[in-house]
Amino acid sequence: MKPIQLENVGKRYVIQGTRDRTIKSSILDLVRRKSNKRDFWALRGVSFHVNKGETLGIIGANGAGKSTLLGLISETITPTEGKVSISGTLSTLLELGAGFHPDLSGRENIYLNGSILGLSKKEIDRRFKDIVNFADLEAFIDVPVKHYSSGMYVRLGFSVAVEVDPDILLIDEVLSVGDAVFQKKCVAKIKEFQERGKTMLIVSHDLETIKDISNRMLLLDEGHVIDYGDPSNIVDEYLRLGLNKKGEIVSKEYGTKAVEIEKVILCGQDGVDKERFRAGQSMCVKIYYNAKEKIDNPVFGFSVADGEGRLCHGTNTMIENVRVGSISGKGVMTIEFNPFTLFQGKYYLSLAIHSEDHMTQYHRCENMYLFWVEPNRRAEGFLEMPSKWKME
């Protein structure tokens, strides 16, 4: 039997409507036997399996159904339909430190949480030093955990959880806990589990890391399995799917609109309007504006953020010593990137026109223009850095 096997699994929740209700509408609904409730399927028709000793990575946008799926496999949630089969002992890292008591010390919580996870006192005694060393909390182990930072808290939770020796390990977003040093320790521990033949199912938004440690990957979207197979192909599909989703990025515009951005075209070296570009080639942004009055020396600016909202680059005509002069009526400002050095990923372009003293914002369009960059060769990262190699 496979360690994890799901057959046509679905999970339905009943959602209470939130529309404004009057006494009259409530009485009419009762008379008509009309309900203000609706069904919401968090998952529907999900089927897959995980082989013994295999690591399956699961990715998807927020709300795709990943947490519901882990809840079904860990048996904290029961399916509405279908069958979930688990063979072997299972340990979960879904809510790190969920069993901690804030008034107890780190030492006391190790024993409390360890017993919740199924370890005997003798087993915890034997592993105590390793737990503390892994969490790097020797100096704070007798301090109440309510005084711990969030990083210290999750480090201790992870350290206790990995000391359980299960056949199957479920991991949710552990790859992003703590600082960079601790994240490397987490990945090293996961790889150690792989070498020991453990079966793992991992959920993460860290695409590069999860791609590296997974044997296969599964892509969820709106409660359905979109794709299932080779990690590189699944990550590419997820990023393409992300073109149609704003995610957590907030788009907004504001300003006096004395100068208004009426249209923006992103085009390649062929001049054709597009939203997909290839790294190392060229990209052109055409900003069609309308100055409704004469404006002296306006400043045009732009910035580019990645899919998580992190700023990649930003500049403006003032910084670049470009004198725009006076404008009135309609016109076009063009920005050319040649070569375009951003690498694979989803990006958001922001544009702005403001006064020379920065006191007046004529028109700002933040994260309004979405585009996607494809790599032109096999390389890692988000920035293309042309390099020359020389053997001495």
C-alpha positions in Angstrom: 0.0 0.0 0.0 1.2 3.5 -0.8 2.1 5.6 2.3 -0.3 8.4 1.1 -3.1 7.8 -1.3 -6.1 10.1 -2.1 -9.0 9.0 -4.4 -11.4 11.6 -5.7 -11.3 13.6 -2.4 -13.4 16.6 -1.8 -14.1 18.9 1.2 -17.2 21.1 1.4 -18.0 23.9 3.8 -21.3 25.6 4.3 -20.9 29.4 4.1 -23.5 31.7 5.7 -24.4 34.6 3.5 -23.4 38.1 4.7 -25.9 40.3 2.8 -27.9 42.9 4.7 -31.1 41.4 6.1 -34.4 43.1 7.2 -37.1 41.6 9.4 -39.3 41.5 6.2 -36.7 39.6 4.1 -36.0 37.1 7.0 -39.8 36.3 7.3 -40.1 36.0 3.5 -37.1 33.6 3.4 -38.7 31.5 6.1 -42.1 31.4 4.3 -40.4 30.5 1.0 -38.0 28.1 2.8 -35.2 30.0 1.2 -31.7 29.6 2.8 -29.0 32.3 2.9 -26.4 29.6 3.0 -24.2 28.3 0.2 -21.7 25.4 -0.4 -18.0 26.1 -0.8 -15.8 23.4 -2.0 -12.3 23.9 -0.6 -11.1 20.8 -2.5 -12.9 18.7 -5.2 -11.9 15.7 -7.2 -8.3 15.4 -5.8 -6.5 12.2 -6.5 -2.8 11.4 -6.2 -0.4 9.2 -4.3 3.0 9.4 -2.7 5.4 6.5 -3.0 7.5 5.2 0.0 10.6 7.3 0.4 9.4 10.0 -2.0 9.1 13.8 -1.3 6.1 15.4 -2.9 6.1 19.2 -3.0 2.7 21.1 -3.1 2.4 24.6 -4.4 -0.4 27.0 -5.3 -1.7 30.5 -4.7 -3.2 31.5 -1.3 -6.6 29.9 -1.1 -5.8 27.1 -3.5 -6.6 24.4 -0.8 -3.1 23.5 0.4 -3.9 23.8 4.1 -7.2 21.9 3.7 -5.3 19.1 1.9 -2.8 18.8 4.7 -5.6 18.8 7.3 -7.3 15.9 5.5 -4.0 13.9 5.3 -3.2 14.6 9.0 -6.8 13.6 9.8 -7.6 16.8 11.6 -10.3 17.4 8.9 -12.6 14.7 7.6 -13.4 14.6 3.8 -16.9 15.2 2.5 -16.3 12.7 -0.3 -13.6 10.4 -1.5 -11.1 8.4 0.4 -7.8 9.3 2.2 -5.5 6.3 3.0 -2.4 6.6 5.2 0.0 3.7 5.8 2.6 4.2 8.6 3.2 6.5 11.5 2.7 10.2 10.7 4.1 13.4 12.2 3.0 16.9 11.2 4.7 20.3 11.2 1.7 22.3 10.4 1.6 24.8 13.3 5.0 25.0 14.9 4.8 25.4 18.6 1.0 24.9 18.7 1.4 22.8 21.9 3.6 25.3 23.8 2.4 27.0 27.0 3.5 30.6 27.1 4.2 30.6 30.9 6.4 27.5 30.8 10.1 27.6 30.0 11.6 26.3 26.8 12.8 23.2 28.8 9.4 22.5 30.2 7.8 23.0 26.8 10.1 20.5 25.1 8.8 17.8 27.5 5.2 18.9 27.1 5.3 19.2 23.3 7.4 16.1 22.9 4.9 14.0 24.8 2.1 15.5 22.7 4.0 14.3 19.6 4.3 10.8 21.1 7.8 10.7 22.7 8.3 9.1 26.1 10.1 11.0 28.9 13.1 8.7 28.4 13.2 9.4 24.7 13.0 13.2 25.3 15.8 12.9 27.9 18.0 11.2 25.3 17.2 13.8 22.6 17.0 16.9 24.8 20.5 18.2 24.1 20.1 17.7 20.3 16.8 19.6 20.4 18.3 22.6 22.2 21.5 22.6 20.1 19.5 22.5 16.8 17.3 25.4 18.0 20.4 27.3 19.1 18.6 28.3 22.4 21.1 27.1 25.0 21.2 30.5 26.7 17.4 30.8 26.8 16.2 27.3 27.5 15.0 28.1 31.0 13.2 31.4 30.0 9.4 31.3 29.7 8.6 31.1 25.9 6.3 34.1 26.2 9.5 36.1 26.2 10.8 34.4 23.0 10.9 36.2 19.7 8.8 34.7 16.9 12.0 33.3 15.4 13.1 31.6 18.7 9.6 30.2 19.1 9.4 28.5 15.7 13.0 27.3 15.9 12.1 25.4 19.1 8.9 24.1 17.6 10.7 22.7 14.6 13.5 21.2 16.7 11.1 19.3 18.8 8.9 18.1 15.9 11.8 16.7 13.8 13.0 14.6 16.8 9.9 12.4 16.3 10.8 9.5 14.1 7.8 9.0 11.8 7.4 7.1 8.6 5.6 10.1 7.0 6.3 13.7 7.6 3.9 16.6 6.6 5.6 20.0 6.5 3.8 23.3 6.0 5.9 26.5 5.3 8.8 25.3 7.5 11.2 26.3 4.8 10.6 30.0 5.6 10.9 29.9 9.4 13.7 31.7 11.3 16.7 33.4 9.7 18.7 32.2 6.7 21.1 30.1 8.8 18.2 28.2 10.4 16.5 27.8 7.1 19.6 26.0 5.8 19.5 23.8 8.9 15.9 23.0 8.1 16.7 22.0 4.5 19.7 19.9 5.7 17.4 18.1 8.1 14.9 17.4 5.4 17.6 16.0 3.1 18.8 13.8 6.0 15.2 12.5 6.3 15.3 11.7 2.6 18.5 9.8 2.9 16.8 7.7 5.7 14.0 6.8 3.3 11.3 8.9 4.9 8.1 9.8 3.0 7.5 13.6 3.0 4.8 16.0 1.8 5.9 19.6 1.8 4.0 22.8 1.2 6.0 26.0 0.5 6.0 29.3 -1.4 9.8 29.0 -1.7 9.7 27.7 -5.2 13.5 27.2 -5.8 14.0 25.3 -2.6 10.9 23.1 -2.9 11.8 22.3 -6.5 15.3 21.3 -5.4 14.1 18.9 -2.7 11.0 17.4 -4.3 10.9 14.2 -6.4 7.5 15.2 -7.8 5.3 18.2 -7.3 1.6 18.9 -7.3 0.0 22.2 -8.3 -3.4 23.2 -6.7 -5.6 26.0 -7.8 -9.1 26.8 -6.4 -9.4 23.4 -4.9 -8.4 21.4 -8.0 -5.3 19.6 -9.1 -4.0 21.5 -12.1 -0.8 19.5 -12.7 1.2 16.7 -11.1 4.7 15.5 -12.0 8.2 16.9 -12.7 9.1 19.7 -10.3 10.6 22.0 -13.0 7.5 21.7 -15.2 5.2 22.2 -12.3 7.0 25.4 -11.1 6.9 26.8 -14.7 3.1 26.0 -14.9 2.5 27.7 -11.5 4.3 30.9 -12.7 2.3 30.9 -15.9 -0.9 30.5 -14.0 0.2 33.4 -11.8 -0.2 35.7 -14.8 -3.9 35.7 -14.2 -3.7 36.4 -10.4 -2.9 39.6 -8.6 -2.0 37.6 -5.5 -1.2 39.7 -2.4 0.0 42.7 -4.5 -2.0 45.8 -4.1 -2.7 47.9 -7.2 -3.7 51.5 -6.8 -3.7 54.8 -8.6 -4.0 58.4 -7.4 -3.0 62.0 -8.2 -4.4 65.3 -9.5 -4.4 64.0 -13.1 -3.4 67.4 -14.4 -1.2 65.0 -16.4 -2.9 61.7 -16.9 -1.5 58.3 -18.0 -4.2 57.3 -20.5 -2.6 54.1 -21.9 0.5 52.0 -21.4 2.0 49.5 -23.9 4.7 47.0 -23.1 6.3 45.7 -26.3 9.3 43.7 -27.4 11.9 44.3 -30.1 9.2 43.5 -32.7 7.1 46.4 -31.4 4.1 44.1 -30.6 2.1 44.7 -27.4 2.8 41.7 -25.1 3.0 40.6 -21.5 5.7 37.9 -21.9 9.4 38.8 -22.5 12.7 36.9 -22.8 15.6 37.8 -20.6 18.6 39.3 -22.3 16.5 40.8 -25.2 14.8 44.1 -25.2 11.6 45.6 -23.6 10.0 48.9 -24.4 7.4 50.7 -22.3 5.3 53.4 -24.1 3.5 55.8 -21.8 0.7 57.7 -23.5 -0.1 60.8 -21.4 -2.4 63.8 -21.6 -1.4 67.1 -20.0 -4.6 69.0 -19.5 -2.6 72.2 -18.8 1.0 73.4 -19.5 3.3 71.6 -17.0 7.0 72.7 -16.7 9.6 70.0 -16.1 7.5 67.1 -15.0 9.3 64.0 -13.7 8.5 60.6 -15.2 9.4 57.6 -13.0 9.0 53.8 -12.9 9.7 50.9 -10.6 9.5 47.2 -11.0 8.6 44.8 -8.1 8.7 41.0 -8.2 5.7 38.7 -7.6 6.0 39.1 -3.8 6.1 42.9 -3.9 9.9 43.3 -3.4 11.4 46.2 -5.2 13.8 45.2 -8.0 14.6 48.6 -9.4 13.3 52.1 -9.6 14.4 55.4 -11.1 13.1 58.5 -12.8 14.0 61.2 -15.4 15.4 63.5 -12.7 17.8 60.8 -11.4 18.8 59.9 -14.9 19.4 63.6 -15.8 16.8 63.6 -18.5 15.2 67.1 -18.9 11.6 66.7 -20.1 10.9 70.4 -20.6 7.4 71.7 -20.8 4.5 69.5 -21.9 0.9 70.2 -22.8 -1.7 68.0 -24.5 -1.1 64.5 -25.6 2.3 62.8 -25.9 4.3 59.6 -25.5 7.2 58.9 -23.1 9.2 55.8 -24.0 11.4 53.8 -21.7 13.7 51.2 -23.4 15.5 48.4 -21.6 18.1 46.8 -23.9 19.2 44.3 -22.8 16.4 43.4 -20.3 18.3 41.9 -17.4 15.5 40.5 -15.2 15.3 36.8 -15.3 12.5 34.3 -14.9 9.4 35.4 -12.9 6.3 37.5 -12.6 6.8 41.3 -12.2 4.7 44.4 -11.6 5.5 47.7 -13.2 4.6 51.0 -11.5 4.6 54.4 -13.3 4.4 57.9 -12.0 4.4 61.5 -13.2 5.0 64.2 -10.5 6.3 67.7 -10.2 10.0 68.5 -10.1 9.8 69.3 -6.3 7.9 66.1 -5.6 5.2 68.1 -3.9 2.5 67.3 -6.5 1.6 63.9 -7.8 0.0 64.2 -11.1 -0.7 60.5 -11.7 0.7 57.4 -10.0 -0.2 53.9 -11.1 1.3 51.4 -8.6 1.6 47.7 -9.5 -0.8 48.3 -12.4 1.1 46.6 -15.2 1.8 42.9 -14.9 4.4 41.1 -17.1 6.3 37.8 -17.2 9.9 37.1 -18.0 11.2 33.8 -19.4 14.8 32.8 -19.2 16.8 32.5 -22.4 19.1 29.8 -20.9 19.4 27.5 -17.9 20.5 29.5 -15.0 19.3 30.4 -11.5 18.0 33.6 -9.8 15.9 36.6 -10.9 18.6 38.7 -12.5 20.6 38.2 -15.7 24.2 39.0 -15.1 26.3 38.5 -18.3 29.6 37.0 -17.4 32.9 36.0 -19.0 35.0 33.1 -17.9 38.8 32.8 -18.2 41.0 30.0 -17.2 44.5 31.2 -16.1 
